[in-house]
Amino acid sequence: MPGFEKVDVDDVVVRMLAGTVPMKLRVSKVTNQVITCGDWEFDRATGAEIDELLGWGPPPLTTGSYLDPSKTELSNPTANSREN
């Protein structure tokens, strides 16, 4: 999966904190640009965590955690992705 185009609500993604600590999260909302998992937001194209207070986001910003696309568990892999 080159990005997170197929990720939808109820899918399970893995947040990698500092690149070493995995944390499974359930997707609660998806828009064209953002994947939301409870209190966390991630860039849909890159998986970079978005946190305005910390200045985190997709390039050119830096981030302290990201979603690992190889560990994403789609709840319905044949369904079309949400485009809200």
N, C-alpha and C positions, 0 to 999 in steps of 0.2 A: 504494500500500500504506500504510494509515494507521498501521501499526505493523510488527511483525515476526512476526505470527501464523503465517505460512506458512513461515518460515525453518526449515530442517531440516539435519541433518548432511550435510556435503559441499557445501552451498551456499556461494557466494562472496559475502562482504559487503565493504563499503569502510569502513574506519575513517578518520575525518577527525581528524587530530591538530591541535589548536589551530584547528580549523575551516578549515585551509588545506592540510594535507599529507595526500593520500590514500594509503592503504595497504590493498591487497587481502589479505583473510584468509579462510581456509577454516574453516567451522563444524565443530567437533569434538564438540560436545555441546549439546543443547537441553533445557531444563526448562520448566515453566510460567512461570517468572520470569526465567530467565537464559539468554543465548546465550554459549557458550564457544567461543573461537577460540584454541586452544593455551593460552598463558599469560594471555590477556586475557579478561575477562568483561564483558558488557554487559547492561543491563536490557532485557528482551524487549519491554516496552511502549513505552519511549521511545528505546532505542538508546544511552542514556548509558553511558559506561564506568564500571565499578564497580572501585574500588581502595581498599580499606579503609585502607591505609597512607597514602595521599594524601588521604583523606576524600572521595573522588569517588563519585558515585552519582546516581541519578535524583532529580528534585525531591522535597524541598526542598534537597538537596545540590547542589553544583556539580560539573562535570566538565571535564576538559581534552581529552577526545576523545569522539566519538560515531559511531554507524553511520549512514551516509547511506542511507535507504530507497530513494531513486531509483536507486541504483547496485547494489542487491542482485541477484545472479544466482542464481535458483532452479535447482537441478539437476533437479528434477522438479516443475514448476509445478502439475500436476494432482493430486499426492499430498496426502493429508491431513497436517496438521502434527502433530508429536510433542507429546504432552501427558503428560510424565513427572512 
